[in-house]
Every structure is written in structure tokens, then in C-alpha cells.
């Protein structure tokens, strides 16, 4: 038996309880405004999870936990591209992580992926009965009742966070309160996050630098805030503007831009339409098509994956430039040896977006793209 619907008609809690009580085996796919998540279920328990949100990929999760370096991930992804072997297996083979620790990390990553679903009040889901893939790197066994209890606790906590931090664009600064002794020891995630709080970076900047999700970073920042170690320097609210057209009008406009060979503009219009109907199948298909077209178009325009980005200006001379958090992240990874592919793979945002930001930096004369060798 298959089941499909939206989370505003059947809540995530009710959906997971139905799966558990029926001891279902199959795949639950949830489509949100920007990303999709997939849960593999065996007899009512969650055995695996995945997401197309880059911050929830295994490599970025291990980066956020300081278990591997960006250079480690770069090399592992190169091996994966050449061999097709799963990333986790590669990291175990080259002895960057032991299998027991990887399993613990995968459980933690799966929980964060699942708990994030409690924030998706307007999303489309489909549960498909059927056998699971034969190869699951490290099978999990998460009881749904435990997930529900912890997920609701996370949701309640987020409401408190949002009352203090208006949005991910809010800028935080350190206070004069001395740090506790535990901050002088190992490089915990909280310590690494605190090191990025400088009165200039917003929460989104910190998320990208740490390779962690907004919720994970905000949760630790909120704890530091309540303990008096940081303060809000600039609380920035995200303004919700009225759309220029109806959803169908915006969808038609996005299709027109795509047919005219302007996929980047099509994606912008589609992003404007997304809040009006985030789980629309036609919109999701159009966005995927636009992203693929952007990658193909920019590759033909000189953004081939083997090109080497080279800075044309010193980073310290870019203070007055109007740069997005994504642009700042990319510039901080330009070292004269990593190619476009390596930098894009390290970006905690989709490939098409990374390539658009690279092109903008190139067009503004901030960097060039050189041929290898």
C-alpha cells in the first residue's frame, strides 16, 4: 500500500505513527520548499536516511564534527568519482575513520535529518511500500517513538531560538564574559562556532564555515547567548514580500525564461514561486531542469570543472565589496590549486548555486578561471 499527501493535511507525527503501528517496510520521501529527504523504513523502524540538502550529506556532517578536513573530503570525493564506491567505505578504507565511529556519526546525522522535518509544515510526502536497497552502508535502527519525542523537543526549542535570533542573517558578537575552562581543551563544535562569532559574521556565514545546518548552529549559539558569552549585534528580520504574480503566473514566467535559455533567471522566478506552493510537482521538476541547464550552460561558458579559480584581488582589499555569504565562502577556498569541481563539492549549497556565484565573482573581476597546467 502506498500513501501520498501533504503535511498540512496529515502531520508528520501522524504519518510516522501510522508507519510504526502498521510496521511498514518501504521508503518515505518528503519534498520541502528547496530540498527533499528520504527515510528507509523496515518493519516500522528507520534504518537509513538521506537528503539532497548539502549540509546533511555525510561529508559535510563529518566536517561539521571536525572529524575530517576539507582536503580529506576533496581527496575522498575524487576517489568516489573514479571508483563509484560509497564515501563512508572510502573513509574507512583510508583509515580516516573507524567503522564503529562512522556508525555513531551516521546515527547522529540521521537524527538531525529527521528532526529537521519537524520544521517543514508545508511539504508533500509519499510513502511507497516495497523492498529496500540490498546495500545499506551502516544499517540503523531508530524507533519512531523515540524520534517523535526528541523531534518535538527540538521543535519547541527552535521557537525560543527564533524569539532571540530574528533570522539566519542576524549578526552576533562576543561579550566580555570569560570563557569556561572546557573551552580551552578539545575543539568541540561549540568552541569552533564561538571562534567564528566576531561581530561581522551572520548566522548563515557561520553555518557555511562550519559546514553545519542552520538549526544545529543556531541551537549552540542560543545556548552561548543564554549563558552570556555572545550578544546580538544586529537582529535582521527576513522581509516577506508579496509576490508579483500568482503561482501559475510565476510558473509560466519561469518556463518562459528557461525556454529562452536563461536558466539562472528561471531559477530566481521559481524561488519566488516556491513559498506559494512548495510541494508542487511541476515546480520541483522545473527547478531541477533549470539547475541542470545552469550547470551545462556555465560549463560551456568557461566554468569547466577542471578550471582553477585564481584571486585577482587580495581578500583584505574586498572589505568594501558587496559579497553574499556564499561568495565569501567560495573566495575563502580559492587557493590557486583547487579546481572548480573541488570548491563546488565543498560548498554547503547546491552545485548550480555555487557555479552562479563563481560566475558572478569572475564577471566582477574578483577572480579568474585558469586552465590547468
N, C-alpha and C positions, 0 to 999 in steps of 0.2 A: 504493500500500500504506500502511495506517495501522498504528500501533503504540501500545499503551497498557500501563501498568503502574505500579509503584511503584519509588522509588529504593532501597528496601531489597532489592529482587529484581534490579534492573538498575541499576548505579551510574551516576551522571551521566557519568563518564569513558567507560564502555562505550557509553552511549547516544549521546554526541557522536561517538565514534569510528565507530559504526555509520552515523550520518548522514553523516559525512565520507567514509568509504570507499565508501558507496553513492551518493555525490554527489546526495543528496536535495534536492528542492525542495518546500518546504511550511512548515508552522507547528508549532513545538514549544511546548506550553503546559504549565507546571509549576505545580501547586497546592500551596502550603505551608500551614502552620497558620493564618496570618492573611491572606496575600496570594498573588496569582498573578503569574507572569511569562510573557512571550510572546516567543519568538525567531522571526524570519522567516529562512528558510534558502533560499539559491539555489545549486544545484549544489554542496552541501556546505560553503558559506561562509555566515557570519552577516551579513546585510545590514541588520538592524534589530532593536531590542529595545524592550520596553515592560514596565511593571509597574504594578500598582494600589497599590503602596506609595507614599504621597505623597512621601516623601523621595527617591524615584527618578524623580519627574516632572521634566520639563525645567526648569520654572520654579524649583523648589526647588533643583535642581542648580546652576543659574546663580546663585542666591542664595548657595549654599554656597561658590561660587568668587568671590564678591564682584564678579560681572560686571554685575549689575543690583541695584536696590534693591527693597525691599518695595513701595514706591509705584509703581515701574516695573512690577512684576508685577501689582499691583492694576489699573492702567490697561490693561495688555495683556490681562488676563483679561476686563475689561469689554468691550473691543473684540472679543475672541473670542466672547463670549456674544452680541453684537449681529450679528456677521458670519459666524460659523462658520469663519473662516479659522484655519489651524493656528498655534499660538503662535509657533513658530520664524519663520514668514513674517512675522508681525506685528512681531516684534522686529527683523527685518531691515529691514522697510519703514519703521519709525520711527527707524531708524539707531541702535538701541541696541547692535547687534552686527553685525559683518560676516559674510557667508556663510562665508568660509574659517575664521574663528574658531569659528563655530557648528558647522561640521563637526568641528573638533578636539574641541569640547566634547561633541558627540554621541557621538564615538568613546569618549571617556573615560567618559561616562555609561553607554554600552552595556557597556563592560568591567566597570564596578562592578556593574551589574545582573546580568551573567552570573556574575561571580566570587562574588557573594552566594549563588548557587545551590549552591556547594560546601559551604555550611553547612547545607543542607537534606538531612538524612539520611533523613527520613521524609516523603516527599511523593509525590503522584500526578502522572504525566505522560501526555500524549497527543501523538503526532506525527501530523499529518494531511497527507497528500500533496495537492498542488494548487497552482494559480497563486497568486501573491502579489498584494496590492493594487497597482493601477496607480500610485498616487501615494505615494511614499516621499520625505519632505522632503529628506533628505540620505542617499542610499544608502551603506551601509558595506560593507566587505569584510574581515571578520575571519576569519583562518584558524583553524580549530578546534584544530590542533596548538599554535598559539601561546596560545590561550585555556586549553588544558589545562595547559600548562607554568606559566603565570603564576597560574592558579587554584589549583593545588596548592601553589605557593609562598605564596600568600595564606593558604591553609588552615593550613599549618604555622606561619605567623607568628601566626595567631589563637590557636593553642594556647599559645604563650608569653605572649600578652596576657592570656589567661584565668587564667594562674597568678599574675599580679600584681594584676589587677583582677577581683575576685570576680564582679561583675555591673555592669550599667549604673546601679545605684543607689549605687555606690561614690563617695565624696566625695573630691576631690583638692584639694591646696593648693600654693602656690608655695613654693620653698625660697629661701634667701638667695644662691644662686649667681647671679652677674651674667650677664645675657643676652649672647649673642654679637652682634657688630656687625650681622649680617644682619637681626636683629630690629628694628633702628632704621630700616630702609628701608621698602620696599613692604609693603603689608598682605597678606602671604601667609596661606594658610589656617592654617598652624601658628601664626602670630602671633595671628590672630584667635581661635583656640581657646585659646591660652595666656592671652589677656586675660580669658577667661571663668572661668579657674581662680581661685577666691577662698576656698577652704576651706568654702564653703557649698553651692555647686552640685554636684550629682552628674553623672555622665557623661551620663545621659539629659537633664538640663537643658541641658547644653552642646550636645548633638546638636540639640535643638529650636531653641536660639538661633541656631545656625549653619546650620540647615536641611540638615544632612548626616546620612548613615546612621550607625548605631552603629559599624559596622566602620571607616569612614573616620576618624571622630573618635577611636576607641579606638587605631587604628594610630598616629596622630600623637601622641596623649597618651602612648602607650607609648614612643615614640622620645624624647619630652621627659623621661619618667620615667627611662629608661636613661641619659640624659645628665645627670641630676641637677638638672633645673630644676623638677621638681614631685615631690611625695610623696603617698602615700596617707594621707589624713586619717582616713577611716573606710571600711573594706572591708566592704561589705554583701553578704551572700550571699542569693540568692533561694531561699526555702524551698519545696521541692516537697512539697505536702501530698497525702495520699491522697484520692481523690475520694469524695464522699458516696455515689455510686451507680455502677452500671455505665454504660458508654457509652450503651446503649439506654435505660436509665432516665433518664439526664440528657437525652437527646434527646427523650424523651417529655415530660419536665418542661418543657423549653424550648418545645415545641409548645403545651403547655397554657398557659404564660404568654403566649405570642403570641396564642392564641385568646381569652384573657381581656382582651386589649387592654393588655397590659403588655410592650411590646416591649423596653424597656430591661432588664427583669428576664430576659426570654428571651435577650437577647444575653449577659448575665452567665453564665447557665447554659450557654449554648453555648460560651462561652470556657472554662468549666471542663471541658467535654467534649472540647474540641479536642485537647489533648495525648494523649488516649486513642486517637484515630483522626483525625489531622489532615487526611487526604485523603479523608474520607468525603463523597460527593457530596450526600447528604441533609442533612448538617450544613452544608455550604457554602451550599446553597440556603436553608436556614432562617436562617442568619446574614444573607444578603443580604436576605431578606424582613423580618427584624427591623430591619435598618438603614434600609430604605426606610420601614417603619412608624414608626420613631422620627422621621425627618425630617418625615413627614406629620403625625404627632401633635403634635410640638413647634411646627410652623408654625401649626397651628390654636390652640395654647395661648399664642400671643403671641410666638413666636420667628420671625416672618416675616423673610425675608432683607433687607428694607429697613429694619428697626428699627435704631436707633442705640444701642449699648451706652454707658452713662454711669456712671462710677465714683461710688459713694456714700460711699466711704471713700478716704482718701489711701493710696497704695501703702506709704508708710513706716509707716502705722498697722496694716498687715496682718502684721507680723512674727510675732505670736503665733498667727495663724490657721493651721490645718492645711490646707495647699494642696498639690495634686498638681503635678508638673512641668507637666502640660497646663494646669492652671488658672493657674499663674504665667505661662505663655506667653501665654495669652489676655489676662490682665489687662495685660500689658506692651504689648499692641497696642490697648487701648482708649484712644482719643484724643478722643472726643466728636464725631468727624466720620465715621469709617469705620463702615459698617453691618455687620450680621451676616454678609452674604454676603462682604464683603471680608475680614473677620477669619477666617472659616471657610476661605476659599480660601488664606490664608497659613499655616494650621495644618499642620504636618507630620504630621498624623494624620487618619484618615477623618472625613468630614463628620458622620456620626451621633455619633461620639465627641465631636467639637467642640461640637455642639449640646447634648449631655447635660451637658458641663462648663459651658457657658454657663448652662443652666437651673439647675444647682446653685449657681453664683455668684449668680444672680438670687434664688433661694429663700433664700440665706443673707444677703441684704440687702447684698451687696458691690457689686452693680451693678444698674442698672435698664435697661430696654429702651424707648427713647422712639420715638414716631412721627416720621418725617422731616418737616421743615418746621415 
